[in-house]
Amino acid sequence: MSVEVAAIQFEPKLFEKDRNIKRLALLVKDAAKNGAKMITTPEMGITGYCWYDRKEIAPYVEMIPGPTTQVFHKLAKRYGCYIVIGLPEVDFATQLYYNTALLIGPEGVVGKYRKTHLSISDQKWAALGDLGHPVYQTKYGEIALLIGMDFYFIEPARLVALKGADVICHISNWMGERTPAPYWITRAFENHCYLIESNRWGNERTVQFSGGSCIIDPDGRILNVVDTGDGIAYGKIDLQQSKCKVFCDETIFADRRPVLYYALMTNPYLWKSSHFFGLYGHETLPPGKQSVVAVAQFNVRETPSENLKIIEAYTKSARDNGVELLVFPEFALSGFYRNFCLGEKISGSQTRFLLNLSRKYHMYLVAGFIEREGIKRYNSAVLTGPEGVMAKYRKIHLNAQDKAWASSGNTWVYADLPIGRVGLLIGYDVMIPESARILALMGCDLIVCPSALSWNVTMGHPGTKVRQNYPISTGADPCHWHLFRTRAGENNTYLAFANHFDLTHGSGGKSGIFGPNMYQFPRQESVMVDEEGTAQLVMDTGELEHDYPVHHVRRKDLMMMRLPHYYKELVHMRGFAHFY
């Protein structure tokens, strides 16, 4: 089924609720007259957003149903469409206020969602949402509602996607970066859902909002966008595309491993990281320090001996540049899976070669190889250091090519090094957002990811007319969105992504090291494009001040704001059999 949809962008005015409702109603009417059957409007669109406190917003809250729902129900009934409205709700029984999104259809109020992951602005007056993350069935597909900061976290969008949402209607007051925001693209991409995104624009009480309302398809492509000003982004969505959870031949939901996700139900960063991870004197976090980390990007050869020469050359060059840990691509030691019959044990010649390089150059090295144990083969990565083999990781989430020959691993792996706690993933693991999240919850400072990904992990941006304060960039950028940058930022970890680059077909590449703060400008990262070579970055996992972390990677602010009591459905498969 194809459905016309629309994302409305709008600048509400504080203290002018009647004006805001009238203006929004006109925009909704225009969208409906142009054929849109699903229409979104911005977060808190009827009132504005930047309220000082509960007392100031009190005259503008309302119950549901109420006067605002009556206005938009008339439009929904007249045009046979569904409308999402954002407003401040008061609960009659408790007199608590909520930042709420309403789904209104021809039949009236279909459902409501109360924002669960509150931003600093919401905390001035609103209570945490208490309705969970529902999905609503309509004649135009299954619809989920999320609001603003919910999209900083992997869990809310994942929950509704697993419940069968075809479309996520995300309404927001997004700021602090050029839009369409990388988080928006990532949530659509990783869940293979359509996203209808209504963001506000303009300046309110010194806060600059970013606009960029848009329609994003399940592959993460932007179908239409409004940059700045009041306006409407239109698009046509195909619900079958969203229902088919396959991306580039990868069955992205069937490949999840919920039995390994129990760490998602924990919340360690409510405590000082040094205390939590050092409890009972067990597996205390390494002190960490300032160090240089690098990734190598090259065209992995079929012949292992050719790869080993390249690895040694890059290792020597990196050591000369002060690098302490260097990451190579997936299959860098062994050559590709076509040679899986030649796989070696962890004690084989390829691992010994890497270990000897670590000792010779006094470096930590990570590389992918095909591991053999008995009759089984694994897509594995090994971490070596001057002390010996520090860790071995067997890929947990197998892609379509792996499944033809490899067994899956069953253990999350990290190693404590002088530079910090280092977790290991391989390529396709990062498409599954639970993977990096679990390593972050285990205290990892750095996640290393040898990869041989051929599908695109980046997207450019043509630039925006929305004025942002320096140093937030507004000009054109060929790498506005990078999946691995988002993974690092949403988990407050460093992430070192070393990808194979196919010189013949120009696929793969985009390797880099990404910092733990998504909103640090200029960004703390070093990114390669389509070339062979290395990229390096200074990483700081180091000293604490007064026994309390003073930087993102140890404090992990976003981890602290998670709400695991809502996440139970992520750790079992019951109820989601249609994806498996």
C-alpha positions as CSV (number, residue, x, y, z in Angstrom):
1,M,0.0,0.0,0.0
2,S,1.3,3.5,-0.9
3,V,0.3,6.4,1.3
4,E,0.8,10.1,0.9
5,V,2.3,11.7,4.0
6,A,3.3,15.1,5.2
7,A,5.7,16.6,7.8
8,I,4.7,20.1,8.9
9,Q,7.4,22.6,10.0
10,F,6.2,25.5,12.1
11,E,7.4,28.2,14.5
12,P,5.0,28.5,17.4
13,K,4.9,31.6,19.7
14,L,5.0,31.5,23.4
15,F,1.8,32.8,25.1
16,E,-0.1,32.7,21.8
17,K,-1.8,29.3,22.0
18,D,-4.9,30.3,20.0
19,R,-2.8,31.8,17.2
20,N,-0.6,28.7,17.1
21,I,-3.6,26.3,16.8
22,K,-5.2,28.4,14.0
23,R,-1.9,28.5,12.1
24,L,-1.3,24.8,12.5
25,A,-4.9,24.0,11.5
26,L,-4.3,25.9,8.2
27,L,-1.1,24.0,7.5
28,V,-2.8,20.7,8.3
29,K,-5.7,21.6,6.1
30,D,-3.3,22.4,3.2
31,A,-1.5,19.1,3.6
32,A,-4.8,17.2,3.7
33,K,-6.2,19.0,0.7
34,N,-3.0,18.0,-1.2
35,G,-3.7,14.3,-0.4
36,A,-1.7,13.6,2.7
37,K,-3.3,10.9,4.8
38,M,-0.7,11.0,7.6
39,I,0.3,14.4,8.9
40,T,2.7,15.3,11.7
41,T,3.2,18.6,13.5
42,P,6.1,19.7,15.8
43,E,6.6,18.8,19.5
44,M,4.7,21.3,21.7
45,G,3.5,23.0,18.5
46,I,0.4,24.6,20.0
47,T,2.3,26.4,22.8
48,G,6.0,26.7,22.1
49,Y,8.7,24.9,24.1
50,C,11.0,27.0,26.3
51,W,8.9,27.4,29.5
52,Y,10.5,28.5,32.7
53,D,8.6,26.3,35.1
54,R,5.3,24.5,35.9
55,K,3.7,27.8,37.0
56,E,4.3,29.5,33.7
57,I,3.0,26.7,31.5
58,A,-0.1,26.0,33.7
59,P,-2.5,28.3,31.8
60,Y,-1.8,26.4,28.6
61,V,-2.0,22.7,29.5
62,E,-5.1,20.7,28.7
63,M,-6.7,17.4,29.2
64,I,-7.2,14.8,26.5
65,P,-9.7,15.0,24.8
66,G,-9.9,18.7,25.0
67,P,-10.3,21.8,22.9
68,T,-7.3,21.2,20.7
69,T,-8.3,17.6,19.9
70,Q,-11.7,18.9,18.8
71,V,-10.1,21.3,16.3
72,F,-8.0,18.6,14.7
73,H,-10.6,15.9,14.9
74,K,-12.8,17.9,12.6
75,L,-10.0,18.1,10.1
76,A,-9.2,14.4,10.4
77,K,-12.8,13.5,9.9
78,R,-13.4,15.9,7.0
79,Y,-10.3,14.7,5.0
80,G,-10.1,11.1,6.2
81,C,-6.6,11.5,7.5
82,Y,-4.5,11.0,10.6
83,I,-2.8,13.9,12.4
84,V,-0.1,14.0,15.1
85,I,-0.3,16.9,17.5
86,G,2.2,17.9,20.2
87,L,0.9,19.6,23.4
88,P,1.4,19.9,27.1
89,E,-1.1,17.6,28.8
90,V,-2.5,17.7,32.3
91,D,-3.6,14.4,33.9
92,F,-6.9,15.0,35.6
93,A,-6.4,12.4,38.4
94,T,-2.8,13.4,39.4
95,Q,-2.5,17.0,38.0
96,L,0.9,16.0,36.6
97,Y,1.9,17.6,33.3
98,Y,3.3,15.7,30.4
99,N,4.9,16.4,27.0
100,T,2.5,14.5,24.9
101,A,1.9,13.5,21.3
102,L,-1.6,12.7,20.1
103,L,-2.6,10.6,17.1
104,I,-6.0,11.8,15.9
105,G,-8.0,10.1,13.2
106,P,-11.4,10.3,11.6
107,E,-12.7,8.3,14.6
108,G,-11.2,10.7,17.2
109,V,-8.2,10.3,19.5
110,V,-6.6,7.0,18.4
111,G,-3.9,7.1,21.1
112,K,-1.4,9.2,22.9
113,Y,2.3,9.0,23.9
114,R,3.9,10.7,26.8
115,K,7.6,11.5,26.2
116,T,9.7,9.1,28.3
117,H,13.3,10.4,27.8
118,L,13.1,14.1,28.9
119,S,15.4,16.8,27.9
120,I,16.7,19.5,30.1
121,S,13.9,21.8,29.0
122,D,11.1,19.3,29.8
123,Q,12.4,18.7,33.3
124,K,11.4,22.3,34.1
125,W,7.7,21.3,34.2
126,A,7.0,17.8,32.9
127,A,6.9,14.3,34.5
128,L,8.4,11.3,32.9
129,G,6.0,9.6,30.4
130,D,4.2,6.6,31.9
131,L,2.5,5.0,29.0
132,G,5.4,3.0,27.6
133,H,5.9,2.8,23.8
134,P,2.6,1.8,22.1
135,V,2.0,1.2,18.4
136,Y,-1.3,2.1,16.9
137,Q,-3.0,0.2,14.0
138,T,-4.6,2.4,11.4
139,K,-6.0,1.9,7.9
140,Y,-2.7,3.4,6.7
141,G,-0.4,1.2,8.6
142,E,0.9,0.7,12.1
143,I,2.0,4.0,13.6
144,A,4.3,4.8,16.6
145,L,4.8,8.2,18.2
146,L,8.1,9.4,19.7
147,I,9.2,12.8,20.8
148,G,12.4,14.8,20.7
149,M,15.1,13.4,22.9
150,D,13.7,9.9,22.7
151,F,15.8,9.6,19.5
152,Y,19.1,10.1,21.3
153,F,18.6,6.5,22.6
154,I,18.5,3.3,20.6
155,E,15.8,1.7,22.7
156,P,12.5,3.6,22.1
157,A,12.6,3.3,18.3
158,R,13.8,-0.3,18.5
159,L,10.9,-1.2,20.8
160,V,8.3,0.2,18.5
161,A,9.9,-1.3,15.4
162,L,9.9,-4.7,17.0
163,K,6.2,-4.2,17.8
164,G,5.6,-3.8,14.1
165,A,5.6,-0.1,13.5
166,D,5.6,0.7,9.8
167,V,6.1,4.4,10.4
168,I,7.6,6.3,13.3
169,C,6.1,9.8,13.7
170,H,8.8,11.7,15.5
171,I,7.9,15.2,16.6
172,S,10.7,17.4,18.0
173,N,12.2,20.7,19.0
174,W,15.6,19.7,17.7
175,M,18.6,22.1,18.1
176,G,22.3,22.3,18.3
177,E,23.1,20.8,14.9
178,R,22.3,20.9,11.2
179,T,19.3,18.8,10.2
180,P,18.0,16.3,9.1
181,A,19.9,15.1,12.1
182,P,22.2,12.1,12.0
183,Y,20.1,10.5,14.8
184,W,17.0,10.7,12.7
185,I,18.7,9.0,9.7
186,T,20.1,6.3,12.0
187,R,16.8,5.4,13.7
188,A,15.1,4.9,10.3
189,F,18.1,3.1,8.9
190,E,18.7,0.6,11.7
191,N,15.0,-0.2,12.2
192,H,14.1,-0.2,8.5
193,C,11.1,2.0,9.2
194,Y,9.7,5.1,7.6
195,L,10.3,8.3,9.6
196,I,8.0,11.3,9.4
197,E,9.9,14.0,11.2
198,S,8.3,17.4,12.2
199,N,10.7,19.8,13.8
200,R,10.1,23.4,14.7
201,W,12.3,26.2,13.5
202,G,13.1,29.8,14.7
203,N,14.5,31.3,17.9
204,E,12.8,31.1,21.2
205,R,14.3,32.6,24.4
206,T,17.8,32.5,22.9
207,V,17.4,28.9,21.7
208,Q,18.0,28.3,18.0
209,F,15.9,25.4,16.6
210,S,17.2,23.7,13.5
211,G,14.2,23.0,11.2
212,G,14.9,20.3,8.6
213,S,11.5,18.6,8.8
214,C,11.6,15.6,6.5
215,I,10.4,12.2,5.3
216,I,13.1,9.4,5.5
217,D,12.7,6.0,4.0
218,P,13.6,2.6,5.5
219,D,17.1,2.7,3.8
220,G,17.8,6.0,5.5
221,R,17.4,8.1,2.4
222,I,15.8,11.6,2.7
223,L,12.7,11.7,0.4
224,N,11.9,15.4,1.0
225,V,12.9,18.1,3.4
226,V,11.9,21.6,4.5
227,D,15.1,23.5,5.5
228,T,13.8,26.7,7.2
229,G,10.5,28.5,7.7
230,D,7.0,27.3,8.0
231,G,6.3,24.6,5.4
232,I,5.3,21.1,4.5
233,A,7.5,18.2,3.4
234,Y,5.5,15.7,1.3
235,G,6.3,12.1,0.5
236,K,4.8,8.8,-0.6
237,I,5.6,5.8,1.5
238,D,5.3,2.1,0.6
239,L,4.3,0.1,3.6
240,Q,5.6,-3.1,2.2
241,Q,9.1,-1.7,2.1
242,S,8.9,-1.0,5.8
243,K,7.4,-4.4,6.7
244,C,10.2,-6.2,4.9
245,K,13.0,-6.1,7.4
246,V,15.8,-6.8,4.8
247,F,18.6,-4.4,4.0
248,C,21.1,-5.2,1.2
249,D,20.2,-8.9,1.6
250,E,20.7,-8.7,5.4
251,T,17.7,-9.9,7.6
252,I,18.4,-7.2,10.2
253,F,15.7,-8.2,12.7
254,A,16.1,-12.0,12.3
255,D,19.8,-11.6,12.9
256,R,19.3,-10.1,16.4
257,R,20.5,-12.3,19.4
258,P,18.1,-11.3,22.2
259,V,19.3,-14.0,24.5
260,L,22.7,-12.1,24.6
261,Y,21.1,-8.7,25.4
262,Y,20.4,-8.9,29.1
263,A,22.9,-6.1,29.8
264,L,20.3,-3.8,28.3
265,M,18.3,-4.1,31.5
266,T,21.1,-2.7,33.6
267,N,21.9,0.9,34.4
268,P,25.5,1.1,35.7
269,Y,26.1,4.8,35.1
270,L,23.8,5.8,37.8
271,W,26.9,5.3,39.9
272,K,30.5,6.6,39.7
273,S,32.1,4.4,37.0
274,S,35.2,3.8,39.1
275,H,33.0,2.6,42.0
276,F,30.6,0.5,40.0
277,F,33.2,-1.3,37.9
278,G,35.6,-1.6,40.8
279,L,33.0,-3.1,43.2
280,Y,34.5,-6.0,45.3
281,G,37.9,-5.3,43.7
282,H,36.7,-7.1,40.6
283,E,37.5,-6.0,37.0
284,T,38.3,-2.4,38.0
285,L,38.5,0.0,35.1
286,P,42.0,0.7,34.0
287,P,43.1,4.2,34.9
288,G,43.3,5.2,31.3
289,K,45.4,8.0,29.8
290,Q,45.8,10.1,26.7
291,S,46.9,8.0,23.8
292,V,46.9,7.8,20.0
293,V,44.7,5.3,18.2
294,A,44.6,4.6,14.5
295,V,42.8,2.6,11.8
296,A,44.2,1.2,8.6
297,Q,42.0,1.1,5.5
298,F,43.2,-1.0,2.5
299,N,42.0,-3.4,-0.1
300,V,42.2,-6.8,1.6
301,R,43.8,-9.3,-0.7
302,E,42.9,-12.9,-1.3
303,T,46.4,-14.1,-0.5
304,P,47.3,-13.9,3.3
305,S,51.0,-13.2,2.6
306,E,50.2,-10.0,0.7
307,N,48.0,-8.8,3.5
308,L,50.7,-9.5,6.1
309,K,53.2,-7.3,4.2
310,I,50.7,-4.5,4.1
311,I,49.9,-4.9,7.8
312,E,53.6,-4.7,8.8
313,A,54.2,-1.6,6.7
314,Y,51.2,0.2,8.3
315,T,52.3,-0.9,11.7
316,K,55.8,0.5,11.3
317,S,54.5,3.8,9.9
318,A,51.9,4.1,12.7
319,R,54.5,3.5,15.4
320,D,56.7,6.2,13.9
321,N,53.7,8.5,14.3
322,G,53.3,7.6,18.0
323,V,50.3,5.3,17.6
324,E,49.7,2.9,20.5
325,L,46.7,0.9,19.1
326,L,46.1,0.2,15.4
327,V,43.0,-1.5,14.0
328,F,43.0,-3.4,10.7
329,P,39.9,-4.5,8.6
330,E,37.9,-7.7,8.9
331,F,39.7,-10.7,7.3
332,A,42.9,-8.6,7.2
333,L,45.1,-11.5,8.3
334,S,43.5,-14.4,6.4
335,G,42.0,-12.9,3.3
336,F,38.2,-13.2,2.6
337,Y,35.8,-15.9,3.4
338,R,36.4,-17.5,0.0
339,N,39.5,-19.0,1.8
340,F,37.5,-20.2,4.8
341,C,38.7,-23.7,4.4
342,L,42.2,-22.3,5.2
343,G,41.1,-21.0,8.6
344,E,43.6,-21.2,11.5
345,K,43.5,-21.8,15.2
346,I,44.1,-18.8,17.5
347,S,47.6,-20.2,18.0
348,G,48.3,-20.3,14.2
349,S,50.8,-18.5,12.1
350,Q,48.6,-15.4,11.4
351,T,48.1,-14.6,15.1
352,R,51.7,-15.3,15.8
353,F,52.7,-12.9,13.1
354,L,50.5,-10.2,14.6
355,L,51.8,-10.9,18.1
356,N,55.4,-10.6,16.9
357,L,54.6,-7.2,15.3
358,S,53.1,-6.1,18.7
359,R,56.3,-7.1,20.4
360,K,58.6,-5.7,17.8
361,Y,56.9,-2.2,17.7
362,H,55.5,-2.3,21.2
363,M,51.9,-1.7,20.0
364,Y,48.5,-3.1,20.4
365,L,47.1,-4.4,17.1
366,V,43.6,-5.6,16.1
367,A,42.9,-7.6,13.0
368,G,40.2,-9.9,11.6
369,F,40.8,-13.5,10.5
370,I,39.1,-16.8,9.8
371,E,39.4,-18.9,12.9
372,R,39.2,-22.7,12.9
373,E,38.3,-24.8,15.9
374,G,37.6,-28.5,15.1
375,I,35.1,-28.6,12.2
376,K,33.8,-25.1,12.9
377,R,34.9,-21.8,11.4
378,Y,34.4,-18.3,12.9
379,N,34.7,-14.8,11.7
380,S,37.0,-13.6,14.4
381,A,39.2,-10.7,15.5
382,V,42.3,-10.9,17.6
383,L,43.8,-8.2,19.8
384,T,47.5,-8.6,20.5
385,G,49.9,-6.6,22.6
386,P,53.5,-6.8,23.8
387,E,52.2,-8.9,26.7
388,G,50.6,-11.5,24.4
389,V,47.2,-12.2,23.0
390,M,44.9,-9.9,24.9
391,A,41.5,-10.9,23.5
392,K,39.8,-12.9,20.8
393,Y,36.2,-12.1,19.6
394,R,34.0,-14.3,17.5
395,K,31.4,-12.3,15.5
396,I,28.0,-12.5,17.1
397,H,25.8,-11.2,14.4
398,L,26.5,-13.0,11.1
399,N,25.6,-11.4,7.8
400,A,24.4,-13.3,4.7
401,Q,27.9,-14.1,3.5
402,D,29.1,-15.3,6.9
403,K,26.1,-17.7,7.3
404,A,27.4,-19.8,4.4
405,W,30.4,-20.9,6.3
406,A,30.7,-19.4,9.8
407,S,29.4,-20.3,13.3
408,S,28.3,-17.4,15.4
409,G,30.1,-16.3,18.6
410,N,28.2,-16.1,21.9
411,T,30.3,-13.9,24.1
412,W,30.9,-10.1,24.3
413,V,34.6,-9.4,24.7
414,Y,36.7,-6.6,26.0
415,A,40.3,-6.2,27.2
416,D,41.7,-3.8,29.8
417,L,44.7,-2.1,28.4
418,P,46.8,0.9,29.6
419,I,44.8,3.1,27.2
420,G,41.5,2.0,28.7
421,R,38.9,-0.7,28.4
422,V,38.6,-1.8,24.7
423,G,35.6,-3.7,23.4
424,L,35.5,-5.7,20.1
425,L,32.9,-5.9,17.4
426,I,33.1,-6.9,13.8
427,G,31.5,-5.2,10.8
428,Y,27.8,-6.1,10.6
429,D,27.6,-6.2,14.4
430,V,27.3,-2.4,14.4
431,M,24.2,-2.5,12.2
432,I,22.6,-4.1,15.2
433,P,22.4,-1.1,17.7
434,E,22.3,-3.4,20.8
435,S,25.9,-4.5,20.2
436,A,27.7,-1.2,20.9
437,R,25.2,-0.4,23.6
438,I,26.1,-3.5,25.5
439,L,29.8,-2.9,25.3
440,A,29.3,0.7,26.6
441,L,27.3,-0.7,29.5
442,M,30.2,-3.0,30.3
443,G,32.4,0.1,30.7
444,C,34.2,0.2,27.4
445,D,36.1,3.4,26.6
446,L,36.9,2.4,23.1
447,I,35.1,0.0,20.7
448,V,37.2,-1.4,17.8
449,C,35.5,-2.7,14.8
450,P,37.4,-4.4,12.0
451,S,35.0,-4.4,9.0
452,A,34.4,-5.4,5.4
453,L,31.2,-3.5,4.8
454,S,30.3,-2.7,1.2
455,W,27.0,-0.8,1.9
456,N,27.1,2.9,2.4
457,V,27.5,4.2,6.0
458,T,27.6,7.9,5.1
459,M,25.3,10.6,3.7
460,G,26.1,14.1,2.7
461,H,24.2,17.4,3.4
462,P,23.8,20.3,0.9
463,G,23.9,22.9,3.6
464,T,21.3,24.9,5.5
465,K,20.0,28.5,5.8
466,V,19.3,28.1,9.5
467,R,21.8,30.3,11.3
468,Q,23.7,28.3,14.0
469,N,26.2,29.7,16.5
470,Y,29.9,29.1,15.7
471,P,31.4,26.5,15.5
472,I,28.3,24.5,14.4
473,S,28.7,24.1,10.6
474,T,25.9,25.1,8.2
475,G,27.6,24.6,4.8
476,A,27.7,21.6,2.5
477,D,29.2,18.4,4.0
478,P,29.8,15.1,2.1
479,C,29.9,13.3,5.4
480,H,27.0,14.8,7.4
481,W,25.8,11.4,8.6
482,H,28.2,8.6,9.4
483,L,26.7,5.5,11.1
484,F,29.8,4.9,13.2
485,R,29.9,8.5,14.4
486,T,26.3,8.1,15.7
487,R,27.2,4.8,17.4
488,A,30.1,6.5,19.2
489,G,28.1,9.5,20.3
490,E,24.9,7.7,21.4
491,N,27.1,5.3,23.6
492,N,29.6,7.9,24.8
493,T,32.5,5.8,23.6
494,Y,35.3,6.2,21.2
495,L,34.9,4.0,18.1
496,A,37.6,2.9,15.7
497,F,36.2,1.6,12.4
498,A,38.7,0.0,10.1
499,N,37.0,-0.9,6.8
500,H,38.1,-2.8,3.7
501,F,38.2,-0.6,0.6
502,D,37.6,-2.3,-2.7
503,L,39.8,-0.5,-5.2
504,T,38.2,-2.2,-8.2
505,H,34.5,-1.3,-7.4
506,G,35.1,1.7,-5.2
507,S,33.0,0.2,-2.4
508,G,33.6,0.1,1.4
509,G,36.0,2.6,2.9
510,K,34.8,5.6,5.1
511,S,37.0,4.3,8.0
512,G,37.6,6.5,11.0
513,I,37.9,7.1,14.7
514,F,35.0,8.9,16.3
515,G,34.8,10.7,19.7
516,P,32.3,10.1,22.5
517,N,30.5,13.5,22.3
518,M,28.1,13.8,19.3
519,Y,27.7,17.5,19.8
520,Q,31.4,18.5,20.1
521,F,32.3,21.0,17.3
522,P,34.6,20.8,15.6
523,R,34.1,17.0,15.9
524,Q,36.6,14.9,17.7
525,E,37.3,12.5,14.9
526,S,39.5,11.5,12.0
527,V,37.8,10.1,8.9
528,M,39.0,8.6,5.7
529,V,37.1,8.5,2.5
530,D,38.0,6.5,-0.6
531,E,41.7,5.8,-0.3
532,E,44.1,3.4,1.3
533,G,46.0,4.6,4.3
534,T,45.6,5.3,8.0
535,A,43.8,7.8,10.2
536,Q,44.6,8.6,13.8
537,L,43.2,10.4,16.7
538,V,44.3,11.4,20.2
539,M,42.0,9.6,22.7
540,D,41.6,10.7,26.3
541,T,40.3,8.0,28.7
542,G,42.4,9.4,31.5
543,E,42.5,10.8,35.0
544,L,39.6,11.5,37.2
545,E,39.1,14.7,39.2
546,H,38.1,14.2,42.8
547,D,37.2,10.6,42.0
548,Y,34.5,11.7,39.5
549,P,34.7,11.4,35.7
550,V,35.1,14.8,34.0
551,H,34.7,13.6,30.4
552,H,32.1,11.9,28.4
553,V,33.8,8.6,27.9
554,R,33.9,7.7,31.6
555,R,30.8,9.6,32.7
556,K,28.6,8.5,29.8
557,D,25.8,11.0,30.3
558,L,23.4,9.4,27.9
559,M,23.8,6.0,29.5
560,M,22.8,7.7,32.8
561,M,19.5,8.8,31.3
562,R,18.3,5.5,30.0
563,L,15.1,3.9,31.4
564,P,15.6,0.2,31.4
565,H,12.3,-0.7,33.0
566,Y,10.7,0.0,29.6
567,Y,13.2,-2.2,27.7
568,K,12.2,-5.7,28.7
569,E,10.8,-6.6,25.2
570,L,14.3,-6.1,23.8
571,V,15.7,-9.1,25.5
572,H,13.2,-11.8,24.4
573,M,11.6,-12.9,21.2
574,R,8.1,-13.5,22.4
575,G,5.5,-11.6,20.4
576,F,7.9,-10.8,17.5
577,A,7.8,-14.2,15.8
578,H,6.9,-12.6,12.5
579,F,10.4,-11.2,12.2
580,Y,12.3,-14.5,12.8
